[in-house]
Amino acid sequence: MKRADPAGVAALRGRDGGPQPGVSVLLVTRSAETSRLLCRGLGQTLPLVEVAPTLDAADALRRRVRFDLVVVDVDRVDAAVTEWVAERRRGGDRAPVVLVVAAAGREDILAALRAGVSDLLTGPLRSEDLAASIARLLGQGPEAETASRPLAASDDIFESEGIVGESPAMTDLSDVIRRIAPMPMTVLIEGESGTGKELVARAIHRLSGRKGQFAAINCGAITAELFESELFGHVKGSFTGALQSRDGLFAYAQGGTVFLDEIGEMPLGMQAKLLRVLEQRTIRPVGSNREVAVDVRVIAATNCELHAKVGAGTFREDLFHRINVISLRVPALRERPEDIPVLARYFLERVSRKMGIPVPQFAESEWLRLRRHAWPGNVRELRNLVERCALLDRSPSACLGGPAGRDRPSAPADDDLTLESFERQHIEAVLKLSSGNKSKAARRLGISRKTLERKLHRWERAAKVDVPPARRAAGSDA
């Protein structure tokens, strides 16, 4: 089968299909293999690709030749590299810099971006990945408009997505989102249920400039049998009930973003297939023998510790490293209490505008009550509460229930006042409100039924362990 011309390489070609006229690239690398691979891949589309083994040698070449773009290949991000990039920026050199590293942590990536690096790619590197980055940075790729847009232009996007907050944690998160959005790297978003992980993913997509759709799937809500078809599609007759061919999420989001929520719940068999898609950039619909090239950015999210799942053997280590190129942590609401009034007013104004009712005014004691509440359901719980207050014309104390001042634990050492205890009380209350219907309760909580059942099963199992054997036997006789 003839392989399709990668999108990045195609974008770099001239109108006649030959090399782009007037584009020159400087490659800084000590690796002869990397030099040979990239020069062979890019030499067909770029008229001038020069190689320098060190940063000093690169400076010597730059004094003689003007380069449109610089690629720096290093093992890790260190002070020497970031200072070299920053010095070039201070000297007025605006040529984009692409940094290629074997691996990089979140702080390394932020240091590189703040120094002036335009894009960051992690190994193993392919020439088409670099070609796509060059095409975007030189204004020939699909994300060129966003790459050149001032960061301040994105502020309205955060508010429209509901990412609201003035705390240092949210300011830092917004800054990271703006910087990584135009890059094609895979992102892992971590955080508790209800913190707004999907909102972050949508903001990244909107700021990326990608023209395709944003497609989201909850990995905990799909059965293992249907997972592959949901993601990759199927052909007619490939399994019982497949009466016609159907595209999957990756085909639907071509040129856009696929958001895999609760990726820790993905079956092991699908994890291997997803890893292959991320590495090969192709999918194979169920029942088909044809590979289909896809241009999709993957953003994953989890509310559990994937490290622990890797250790337990329920999540592939190679997939974890592949999706964890850069990780973002969305803070819990209790970690940023200064944002509670800001968020509450945002939700109050939104629901009042939608329903055509006056914006409720809370007394100062009510704002204090909101700040003291533990918020086990995070931002989702706060939004539901203030919307209920607005619609029912009640105070937060009336909607929260119970005497004021007992929301936030004053004795964290007490087992009955742990965060898990609050979470359990909240879930049991929602279950009661839903008349025991787990599917309805899961929808109200914003989690999958599978996650809800897992939590209930864990608490039930813990309760059985806590009861002495003699009491259990007496209970069974009764």
TORZAZA-687971 format. One line per 8 residues: number of its first residue (from 1); their letters; for each residue x, y, z of C-alpha. Coordinates in steps of 0.1 Angstrom, whole numbers. Example, Ala and Ser with C-alpha at 12.3 -4.5 7.8 and 13.67 -1.06 7.14 Angstrom:
% residues 2
1> as> 123,-45,78  137,-11,71
***
This chain:
% residues 478
1> mkradpag> 0,0,0  13,34,-9  17,56,21  0,90,21  21,121,20  22,134,56  3,167,61  34,185,73
9> vaalrgrd> 56,175,43  28,183,19  24,217,33  62,224,28  61,215,-9  60,243,-34  32,249,-59  49,227,-85
17> ggpqpgvs> 54,199,-59  91,207,-55  110,223,-26  96,254,-11  116,284,-25  136,305,-1  132,284,30  163,276,50
25> vllvtrsa> 166,255,82  196,251,106  197,218,124  218,217,156  226,181,166  255,159,177  237,128,164  248,116,129
33> etsrllcr> 218,94,127  194,122,135  211,145,110  209,118,83  172,110,90  160,146,91  181,159,62  169,130,41
41> glgqtlpl> 133,137,50  134,174,47  159,177,19  132,170,-7  110,199,4  135,225,17  162,240,-5  187,246,23
49> vevaptld> 192,224,54  225,231,72  238,210,102  259,223,131  272,199,159  271,225,187  255,257,196  288,276,191
57> aadalrrr> 290,261,156  254,272,150  263,308,159  292,307,135  269,295,107  243,321,116  268,349,112  272,339,75
65> vrfdlvvv> 237,326,66  202,339,75  181,309,85  143,310,86  141,284,113  164,266,138  160,231,151  180,222,182
73> dvdrvdaa> 182,184,191  193,178,227  190,150,253  174,172,278  164,208,285  191,226,305  202,261,313  227,263,285
81> vtewvaer> 200,256,259  174,280,273  199,308,278  211,304,242  175,307,229  168,337,253  200,354,241  190,351,205
89> rrggdrap> 156,366,213  172,395,232  195,401,202  164,406,179  165,372,161  129,363,156  134,330,136  114,303,152
97> vvlvvaaa> 132,277,173  121,241,175  135,221,204  137,184,201  143,165,233  144,128,243  122,136,273  111,166,292
105> gredilaa> 91,173,324  65,201,328  90,225,344  115,219,316  89,226,289  78,258,306  114,270,310  120,264,273
113> lragvsdl> 88,281,262  95,311,284  130,314,269  114,318,235  112,283,221  84,282,194  78,244,195  89,214,214
121> ltgplrse> 89,179,201  98,147,220  114,116,207  113,93,189  113,120,163  100,115,127  108,137,98  71,143,91
129> dlaasiar> 65,155,127  93,181,122  79,190,88  45,196,102  60,219,129  80,238,104  50,242,81  30,256,110
137> llgqgpea> 57,280,123  65,293,88  29,301,82  21,273,58  4,248,81  -32,247,95  -22,262,128  -1,292,115
145> etasrpla> -27,318,124  -28,307,161  10,304,163  14,341,155  -15,354,176  -7,374,208  -14,354,240  -37,381,254
153> asddifes> -61,374,225  -71,341,242  -85,355,274  -121,355,262  -117,319,252  -110,309,288  -141,327,301  -163,313,274
161> egivgesp> -152,278,283  -159,285,320  -122,285,331  -125,313,356  -102,322,385  -77,347,397  -57,324,420  -20,318,413
169> amtdlsdv> -28,281,405  -53,291,378  -31,319,364  -3,294,360  -26,268,344  -40,294,319  -4,305,310  6,269,303
177> irriapmp> -25,262,282  -18,293,260  18,282,255  12,246,246  -20,249,227  -5,256,192  19,226,196  8,192,184
185> mtvliege> 20,174,215  -2,149,234  -14,163,267  -25,145,299  -49,164,321  -50,153,357  -75,163,384  -104,152,406
193> sgtgkelv> -139,148,392  -157,181,387  -126,203,384  -131,210,347  -107,188,328  -129,187,297  -131,225,297  -93,227,297
201> araihrls> -92,202,268  -117,223,248  -97,255,255  -65,238,242  -84,228,211  -98,262,205  -64,279,210  -46,253,188
209> grkgqfaa> -60,267,156  -69,232,144  -97,233,119  -112,199,126  -138,189,153  -134,184,190  -146,149,198  -149,136,234
217> incgaita> -154,101,247  -157,88,282  -135,57,284  -154,45,315  -188,45,298  -180,23,267  -181,-15,268  -149,-32,258
225> elfeself> -167,-49,228  -177,-15,213  -146,5,222  -127,-2,190  -156,6,167  -163,38,186  -128,51,182  -119,37,147
233> ghvkgsft> -152,29,130  -162,-3,113  -172,-16,79  -205,-32,70  -209,-68,82  -178,-67,104  -198,-79,134  -234,-88,143
241> galqsrdg> -255,-56,140  -230,-38,117  -257,-31,91  -237,-3,75  -202,12,76  -196,38,102  -168,63,109  -153,64,144
249> lfayaqgg> -143,94,165  -108,96,150  -123,100,115  -149,125,127  -122,146,144  -98,145,114  -77,177,116  -90,183,151
257> tvfldeig> -88,169,186  -99,137,203  -104,140,240  -102,106,259  -117,112,293  -110,88,322  -84,71,301  -74,50,331
265> emplgmqa> -106,30,325  -96,20,289  -94,-18,285  -58,-32,281  -65,-45,246  -76,-11,234  -45,5,251  -22,-14,227
273> kllrvleq> -42,-3,197  -43,33,208  -5,32,213  -1,21,177  -23,49,165  -3,75,184  29,61,169  19,53,134
281> rtirpvgs> -8,81,129  -30,56,111  -62,38,121  -78,6,108  -116,4,111  -130,-29,125  -133,-55,97  -111,-35,73
289> nrevavdv> -77,-44,60  -70,-8,50  -49,16,70  -63,52,70  -40,81,78  -53,105,105  -42,140,116  -56,141,151
297> rviaatnc> -43,156,183  -50,134,214  -57,149,248  -63,125,277  -77,130,312  -77,110,344  -90,114,379  -70,85,392
305> elhakvga> -32,79,397  -21,63,364  13,56,381  -6,32,404  -24,16,376  9,10,358  23,-6,389  -8,-28,392
313> gtfredlf> -5,-39,356  -39,-24,345  -24,4,324  4,0,299  36,18,309  46,25,273  12,42,267  15,62,299
321> hrinvisl> 48,76,287  34,83,252  4,103,265  23,120,293  44,142,271  32,171,291  8,169,320  -15,196,334
329> rvpalrer> -31,193,368  -64,211,374  -65,221,410  -94,211,433  -117,239,443  -107,236,480  -71,244,469  -81,278,455
337> pedipvla> -108,292,479  -102,327,466  -117,317,433  -150,305,448  -167,340,448  -154,347,413  -168,314,400  -201,318,419
345> ryflervs> -207,352,404  -198,339,370  -224,311,373  -250,333,388  -247,359,360  -248,331,334  -280,314,347  -297,348,354
353> rkmgipvp> -290,359,318  -302,325,304  -334,325,325  -341,363,323  -341,367,361  -323,392,384  -288,382,396  -292,371,432
361> qfaesewl> -274,391,459  -259,371,487  -251,384,522  -215,385,533  -222,356,557  -233,335,527  -201,342,508  -182,331,539
369> rlrrhawp> -203,299,540  -194,292,503  -157,297,511  -158,274,541  -176,245,523  -153,215,514  -167,212,478  -161,174,473
377> gnvrelrn> -178,178,439  -155,208,430  -165,233,404  -194,212,392  -209,211,427  -205,249,430  -222,255,397  -251,232,405
385> lvercall> -255,249,439  -256,286,427  -279,277,398  -302,261,423  -300,291,445  -309,314,416  -338,293,403  -353,287,437
393> drspsacl> -345,322,451  -328,307,481  -296,314,500  -265,291,498  -271,280,534  -306,269,526  -294,249,495  -264,234,513
401> ggpagrdr> -285,224,543  -272,220,579  -260,247,602  -235,272,589  -199,268,599  -197,230,598  -187,227,561  -150,227,561
409> psapaddd> -134,201,585  -119,218,616  -102,185,626  -87,168,595  -74,140,617  -110,128,624  -117,98,601  -153,110,597
417> ltlesfer> -142,143,582  -118,131,555  -123,142,519  -134,106,509  -160,108,537  -174,141,522  -173,125,487  -192,95,499
425> qhieavlk> -218,116,517  -223,137,486  -227,106,463  -251,89,487  -272,121,488  -273,123,450  -282,86,448  -311,92,473
433> lssgnksk> -322,122,453  -322,100,422  -343,73,439  -314,49,438  -311,51,400  -273,48,394  -274,59,358  -293,91,367
441> aarrlgis> -270,97,397  -239,93,376  -252,118,351  -259,143,379  -225,138,393  -208,141,360  -191,107,361  -196,74,344
449> rktlerkl> -219,47,359  -188,24,359  -169,49,381  -199,53,404  -203,15,408  -165,12,415  -167,37,443  -198,21,458
457> hrweraak> -182,-13,456  -150,-1,473  -169,15,502  -191,-17,506  -160,-38,506  -143,-16,532  -174,-17,554  -173,-55,554
465> vdvpparr> -136,-55,564  -143,-31,593  -170,-53,609  -155,-80,632  -161,-116,620  -183,-124,651  -206,-95,643  -208,-104,607
473> aagsda> -218,-140,617  -244,-127,641  -257,-104,614  -260,-133,590  -279,-154,615  -303,-126,621
***
